[in-house]
Each structure stands twice: as structure tokens, then as C-alpha cells.
Amino acid sequence: MTANDRSDEAGATEWGEHPRGVPAWDVERDGPRPTDPRYDPELLDEGDRRNVVDAYRYWTREAIVADLDTRRHPMHVAIENFAHDANIGTVVRTANAFGAAAVHIVGRRRWNRRGAMVTDRYQHIEHHETVQALMAYAAEAGLTVVAVDNVPGSVPLETAVLPRNALLLFGQEGPGVTDDARAAASMTVSIAQFGSTRSINAGVAAGITMHAWIRQHADPGLAW
């Protein structure tokens, strides 16, 4: 583990100053020191200020990912990145929060990780050079591709029945989902808007759509 592993959020300089941080393990306060191999000796010695739920405090990154793999939903998320979209970090962070199986980035490999707030360390991320490669992956994995775009003929997300084994596909800020991607998708859904703006932020749209899937398919009793 590196120093960066223990500093998941910018500005966290002292254990007591971080609202989600915990100090070094104290036998008198916390009880016997854990011997479970999931616990990281360095974090036990130095404290844990990472942005993780309390159930994962002091765990190694590998142990957290392994446990998340037993809890992930059959929901995949994809976002096109042909023009270096700045929303990808937000999409990754939200996908992690909702337990998505994986995030798929189509197009450019490079993306701004700042918005992910280090959740990319715990979230499976796949890259596909083209829309065609993404669709081939979806077909092999048995995923139904749902494009999200406010275009004529789309189904309102508010009334849509989303497939359980879904790949939710989002376009870039501005142009939206590419024509090729929308044509290859099994359905296109739109998010109802009531103001003057033509579109909403891609990261926001992803969060709304993922939560719609959660409401239809996830067990709320399994949430932290």
C-alpha cells in the first residue's frame, strides 16, 4: 500500500479533521487488534481516512474489491469519450455508489479522474475503442443496451421498464449518444425536463438513470 492509498481525498491532512476518518486502532478503545487478513496492518497502525463505508474501515483495497464483487448488481454503465468528456469521473463515482458491475469507457482511454474521488480503485473499469466493440461485449455478456438521450421516439425513463441485465449507455456533454450507438441499442430512454435547458449534465443523467434501475431491481435491504 502506498501513501496515496491512505489519502483518498484532497485536503485530508489530519485524522481528526476528516469527517469520515478514523484514528489508529486503539486496543483500549476498540478492543483486541484484528487478525483477520482483510485488515491492513498499516491502516491499523496509522488510521484510515479513506472515503469508504464504515464496514470497510481498515480493510485492504484488495479485500474491499473482493467483497464488493459479491455485492455488485448486473447493471453495467458505459459512457462515450470521443471528445474527452469531463463527466466520466462523476459517472464512475456514482456507479461505485450504486454497486454497478463495471463502467465501460468508449473511445479515448484518458479521462479526468478527479471527479471519481478515488472510487476508480474499487470499481471495475473497461475500455473499448469503438461502439462496435462495446456492443460485441454486451452481446457476449448477455446485456441489453439502453441508450439514454432526449431524442424523438425515446421512452420516458419515468415509465420505462429497464432490463435487469442492462448496459446503460450515455453520450458526451452536448452531442449526446452517437447515432451508431443509439442505432445499436435495444431501446432509448429520456429523462423528463421542465426547464429551459436543452440537456442536463451527463454525470447527473447517469445518476438519475442508475437510481431508476436501482428502484426497479435492487434490494434496499442490502444497502449499507
C-alpha positions, 0 to 999 in steps of 0.5 A: 500500500502506498501513501496515496492509498491512505489519502483518498481525498484532497485536503485530508491532512489530519485524522481528526479533521476528516469527517469520515476518518478514523484514528489508529486502532486503539486496543483500549478503545476498540478492543483486541487488534484484528487478525483477520487478513482483510485488515491492513496492518498499516491502516491499523497502525496509522488510521484510515481516512479513506472515503469508504463505508464504515464496514470497510474501515481498515480493510485492504483495497484488495479485500474491499474489491473482493467483497464488493464483487459479491455485492455488485448488481448486473447493471453495467454503465458505459459512457462515450469519450470521443471528445474527452468528456469531463463527466466520466469521473462523476459517472464512475463515482456514482456507479461505485455508489450504486454497486454497478458491475463495471463502467465501460469507457468508449473511445479515448482511454484518458479521462479526468479522474478527479471527479471519481474521488478515488472510487476508480480503485474499487470499481471495475473499469473497461475500455473499448475503442469503438461502439462496435466493440462495446456492443460485441461485449454486451452481446457476449455478456448477455446485456441489453443496451439502453441508450439514454438521450432526449431524442424523438421516439425515446421512452420516458425513463419515468415509465420505462421498464429497464432490463435487469441485465442492462448496459446503460449507455450515455453520450458526451456533454452536448452531442449526446449518444452517437447515432451508431450507438443509439442505432445499436441499442435495444431501446432509448430512454429520456429523462423528463425536463421542465426547464429551459435547458436543452440537456442536463449534465451527463454525470447527473443523467447517469445518476438519475438513470442508475437510481431508476434501475436501482428502484426497479431491481435492487434490494434496499435491504442490502444497502449499507 
